[in-house]
Amino acid sequence: MGLFALACSLGFFLTAGSCVETDVGAPCNLAQNATYVGKNDPNCPSKEEANVEEHRSCFEFSPSREDLAAGGDKEYVSFGAAECDNLTCVRSKGEPVPETDEAPNGTCSGECITDQDCSSEDGKFVCRELFLDQAFLTQLRENLTEEEYARYFGRIQNTKFCARAE
């Protein structure tokens, strides 16, 4: 009887760990690249003095809503999204363009191995390669120092992320 109880307990603990809730599919915002464009604007300080928060009109941000509309076939992966558990925000191709620049333009994601890693409330996410390919990523890991790789790719170990099913 003791062996049976141990087996049941072990089975319970092994299956309990597989029921992890994720935020895959939750709305998020892609990180934007700010480019100074205020050189000829008398209301803008110099590039060195301009602050993105205080002088927002002196910068262009990409991807913008126009970029997203023009590049409907592009996919974006943005790292460092604080609103996502895995700090990864993804925009899958074909997603609707947000109504405003402030509206969420992506969904929380994370690295994955299989579709089971991408469970979400709406169930429309799969595990697939989004950028680069695994061979190229492996080549970079072999040719860059650990510091260089970490600077450009952080903790990324593979090219598969949870994204909307095509």
C-alpha positions in Angstrom: 0.0 0.0 0.0 2.9 2.4 0.7 4.3 2.0 -2.8 0.9 2.7 -4.3 0.5 5.9 -2.3 4.0 7.0 -3.3 3.2 6.4 -7.0 -0.1 8.4 -6.7 1.7 11.2 -5.0 4.4 11.3 -7.5 1.9 11.3 -10.4 0.0 14.2 -8.8 3.2 16.3 -8.4 4.4 15.6 -12.0 1.1 16.6 -13.6 0.6 19.6 -11.3 3.7 21.3 -12.8 2.3 21.1 -16.3 -0.7 23.4 -15.6 1.3 26.6 -15.7 -0.8 29.6 -16.7 0.9 32.0 -19.2 0.0 35.4 -20.6 0.5 34.3 -24.2 -2.0 36.3 -26.3 -2.3 39.2 -23.8 -2.1 42.6 -25.4 1.2 44.4 -25.3 3.2 47.2 -27.1 6.2 46.6 -29.3 9.3 48.5 -28.2 9.8 51.4 -30.6 13.0 52.9 -32.0 13.1 56.7 -31.7 14.8 58.7 -34.4 15.5 62.4 -33.9 13.8 64.5 -36.6 13.7 68.0 -35.0 16.9 69.4 -36.6 14.9 72.1 -38.5 12.2 72.6 -36.0 12.6 75.8 -33.8 10.5 74.1 -31.1 13.0 71.3 -30.7 16.2 71.4 -28.7 19.4 70.0 -30.2 19.6 66.2 -30.6 21.9 66.0 -27.6 19.5 67.9 -25.4 16.3 66.4 -26.7 14.5 64.0 -24.3 12.0 61.5 -25.9 9.6 61.9 -23.0 9.6 65.7 -23.0 10.1 66.4 -26.7 8.0 63.6 -28.3 7.2 65.7 -31.4 10.9 65.9 -32.2 11.1 62.2 -32.8 9.7 59.6 -35.2 9.0 56.2 -33.8 9.1 52.9 -35.6 7.3 50.8 -36.0 4.5 53.4 -36.4 0.9 52.7 -37.3 1.8 53.5 -40.9 4.7 51.0 -40.8 2.4 48.3 -39.5 -0.2 49.1 -42.1 2.3 49.1 -45.0 4.0 45.9 -43.7 1.1 43.7 -43.0 3.1 40.7 -44.1 5.9 41.4 -41.6 6.3 39.9 -38.2 7.9 41.7 -35.2 9.5 40.4 -32.1 10.2 42.9 -29.4 12.2 42.0 -26.3 11.9 43.9 -23.0 8.1 44.2 -22.9 7.5 44.8 -19.2 3.8 44.0 -19.5 4.6 40.4 -20.5 5.8 37.6 -18.2 8.5 36.5 -20.6 9.3 40.1 -21.6 8.5 39.2 -25.2 5.9 41.0 -27.4 5.1 39.6 -30.9 3.1 41.0 -33.8 2.1 38.3 -36.2 1.6 39.1 -39.9 -1.9 40.0 -40.8 -2.9 41.5 -37.5 -5.2 44.5 -37.7 -3.6 47.9 -37.4 -4.3 49.5 -34.0 -6.6 52.5 -34.0 -4.1 54.8 -32.2 -0.4 54.9 -31.6 -1.0 54.2 -27.9 -3.2 51.1 -28.4 -1.5 47.7 -28.0 0.0 46.5 -31.2 1.2 43.1 -30.3 0.6 40.1 -28.0 2.6 38.6 -25.2 4.7 35.6 -26.3 7.7 33.5 -25.3 10.2 31.0 -26.7 8.6 27.6 -27.3 9.4 24.1 -28.4 5.9 22.8 -29.2 2.4 24.2 -29.7 1.6 23.1 -26.1 3.9 25.8 -24.9 1.6 28.4 -26.5 -1.6 27.7 -24.7 -3.8 30.8 -24.4 -7.3 31.7 -23.6 -8.4 31.9 -27.3 -6.2 29.0 -28.3 -5.1 30.5 -31.6 -1.4 30.5 -31.0 1.2 28.0 -32.3 4.9 27.6 -31.9 6.8 28.7 -35.0 10.0 30.4 -36.3 9.5 34.1 -36.5 12.9 35.6 -37.3 16.2 34.3 -38.5 16.5 30.6 -38.6 18.0 28.1 -36.2 21.1 27.5 -38.3 21.9 31.2 -38.5 21.3 31.7 -34.8 23.6 28.7 -34.1 26.3 30.2 -36.4 26.1 33.5 -34.5 26.5 31.7 -31.1 29.6 30.0 -32.5 31.2 33.2 -33.9 30.3 35.8 -31.4 31.7 36.0 -27.8 29.2 35.3 -25.1 29.1 39.1 -24.3 28.4 40.1 -27.9 25.6 37.5 -28.3 24.0 38.6 -25.0 24.2 42.2 -26.1 22.3 41.5 -29.3 20.0 38.6 -28.4 19.9 38.4 -24.6 18.7 35.0 -23.5 17.3 33.8 -26.8 18.3 30.2 -27.4 16.0 29.4 -30.4 14.0 31.1 -33.1 10.6 29.7 -32.2 8.0 31.9 -30.5 4.3 31.6 -29.7 2.5 33.5 -32.5 -0.9 33.5 -34.1 -1.6 30.5 -36.3 -1.3 31.4 -40.0 
